């Protein structure tokens, strides 16, 4: 007589299958592959198309003539451990999490080992609302922020409710202090000058076992920073840089000095004398809905390519 009945054997097999599913890496055959970045969006805080926009730039998308773009965000994926991290939680969080699930599926939801926040402007943290009890009801998702960002969430509703209900677990960042995600994978915040009404603003240096990347979606003019962007560029393999506006006068009726991002044409001029190998690292990101570089068949987009630079592509992967 067998010590396990047929029914018991079936139950054991099912349980074993569930356990295997729970510890399955990100995709079949992915174990041993190096980590990589995924571009989950390239648009400015309002997305593309933007609410209330009746201009031709957005009308092309509303009419189905051109694809829209999600708000600027990256994901870090480590196939070895089966873990994923977000950089910035945008208003497009729902769609971006779905995109990430398609590229690097995991068996749990939200399946995030952490979220790194650059600053407290609406396109960079408000997606945290999806982790609350009204939506996902997540448990202790680590959320990394600088001291003022940390205090902003803890002291202001409705974000403090995420902390009180343990939907998120706040973790403090420090300027130029790396956060180790794995033995050979880290994220380091770097303070940058920006309109810091509610929090500091940081970019992130992301280092993997083979390559490194720089992410600076928001910054004032390059000249206002004590750090030379060229020096940082020389130390990484790819750089996702603020490309909010293509040129001055892009928003008629607005004083663009009040929103002092480096224009893409200024960056192209600044980088013009760099070696081709350095210019190839640059990918502009965080493009406003008015930015003509969003049109991949337009003059502005091809002007960037001719200068030896590039525009980030939603869904592209960059190995680390």
Secondary structure by P-SEA (a helix, b strand, c coil): cccccaaaaaaaaaaaaaaaaaacccccccccccccccccccccccccccccccccaaaaaaaccbbbbcccbbbbbbccccbbbbcccccaaaaaaaaaaaaccccccccccbbbbccccccccccccccccccccccccbbbbcaaaaaaaacccaaaaaaaaccbbbbbbcccbbbbcccccbbbbbbbbccccccccbbbbbbcccbbbbbbccccccccccccaaaaaaaccccccccccccccccccccccccccccaaaaaaaaccccaaaaaabbbccccccccccccccaaaaaaaaacbbbbbccccccc
